[in-house]
Amino acid sequence: MSSFIDVHDPERQRLPFRESLLAMLGIAFVTMLVALDQTIVGTAMPRIVAELKGFDLYAWVATSYMLASVITIPIFGRLGDLYGRKPFLLAAIVLFTLASVLCGFANSMLFLVIARGVQGIGGGILLGTVFAAVADLFPDPKLRLRWLVLVTSTFGVANVIGPTLGGMLTQMRGWRLVFFVNVPIGIVSLMFVLLFLPNLHHLKGRGRIQLDWLGACVVAVTLGALQLLIEVLPKEGLSRTTIVLALVTLVFGSTLYFWEKRMGYPVVPVDVLFDRKLAALFAISVLGGFALFSMAFYIPLLFQGGYGMSPHDSGMLITPLLLGTTVGSMLNNRIVTRIPRANVLMYAGFALCVAGCLALASLDGHEPHAVWMACMGASGLGLGLVATNLTICSQQIVARDQLGAVTALLQSLRIFGGMLGTAITGALLGHLYAQNVHRPLDSYQATQWLKSFASPDLLIDRAEQSALIERLVAAGQSGDAMMHSARMALVASIHVGLVVAAMAAFVGLCLAWFVPAVRVVYGDAKQQGA
């Protein structure tokens, strides 16, 4: 061990063992900062919307973060190549931590959405640089994989503790602490990166890189208009607003396509995006993100608003979904070298996700917690198998000089799929809930109370529910029965969302047949049947 510590080959490992360990601890803390935030907020969201109101912006709390991340990941990945990762990591940690404080002090949903967008800029910079920093520290691929265990383990820990911690903090101390918990982690991350991470210039001396700032702006307008269109269309149908949004999406999307083909370092590498060998993988990445994020963001609302569970119980029940993705990734790496085709694991993953989503949609809330956790775990396990094999298959199909671009694009498309999933599920949920809650009120001849039941945030706030029931009883209405009907309206709406997630996973299963056959052999990898 002493020789390994004192003597090292800079071509394989840039720093001695002790310095490498301290630098990697800094990277692990940065990973924890981002990963914990992604898993802890979903459980608190029902309580947040109950206090701040504005259910129409429920999906935007997630999608504003993801939209900002999708844009900043490729831009700052390139800047890190040119100027080194360290300055951007330091700036991103400070930005992310300050934005977390702003989220914690939010007094309206609009303020929270804006603060989450700023937080997404910091998160995108971190994701765009942190994994590349590991590659800078360890040029040797085999050595890099060993050290990456530290990073993947951090993701696993965040997936395990995030949902439960979010529910516990929300229930005991209020939802604002869910954002403030990022502050101590951010400070520790900042100190480790500042003191121990070297600033390595990957492209030093290779000339000037033209960054695609215009492309980033066009991406932002295109995706923002698309999300608004998704939300407005179910409410207004074909109207002036929806036509304008559709035209903006189409025009800017077309502009993006032709502009990006001219760029040397585009935000969206369209030539790679439309590669016939990779098209199925890219579509699968979008569908996997769609299923995962729509489940992770709306199932807590099902538990807390539909079934009246506490935030703590909700966090415990959703933990297997996120833990399953980590277990699926680890299990995949043990199995993939022992089977003739890696693609088989993708089929199994999507099949598990479909089964899990449909099983969740069939439950009525009276089942033992173990049943819920089993369904959540099956869905997460399946999506973990899919996500890992996307990377494995893509890296065996593409040329070595395209590995970085394809891997980054897969991650960006996964986030884009998550953005679509939360937006579409949110729009569908709002539209169906309004319809479903109107019918029972009509049967009670109490449609004049529709405004009081108009937003699902009522179903999380116990004090507001009690006050409304008292007013209903005083007016001669069946308050408890009407409240129960509203809960069932929310449950039915989210069940439809789960079926949509299952449909996305099923389409992914079908598309997996179009991925070129890949076999992975330990110590070597080769493509077969392309």
Protein Blocks (a to p, Z undefined) as FASTA:
>chain_A
ZZmmmpccfklombafklmmmmmmmmmmmmmmmmmmmmmmmmmmmmmmmmngomllmmmm
mmmmmmmmmmmmmmmmmmmmmnojklmmmmmmmmmmmmmmmmmmpcbfklmmmmmmmmmm
mmmmmmmmmmmmmmmmmmplklmmmmmmmmmmmmmmmmmmmmmmmmmmmmmnojklmmmm
mmmmmmmmmmmmmmmmccddfkgonapadddfklmmmmmmmmmmmmmmmmmmmmnmpafk
lmmmmmmmmmmmmmmmmmmmmpmbdfblfklmmgmklmmmmmmmmmmmmmmmmmmmmmmm
mmmmmnopafklmmmmmmmmmmmmmmmmmmmmmmmmmcfblklmmmmmmmmmmmmmmmmm
mpghlacfklmmmmmmmmmmmmmmmmmmmmmmmmmmpcfklmmmmmmmmmmmmmmmmmmm
mmmmmmmmmmmmmmmmmmmmmmnopmkmmmmmmpmklmmmmmlmmmmmmmmmmnopafkl
mmmmmmmmmmmmmmmmmmmmmmmmmmmmmmmmmpccddddehiacdehZZ
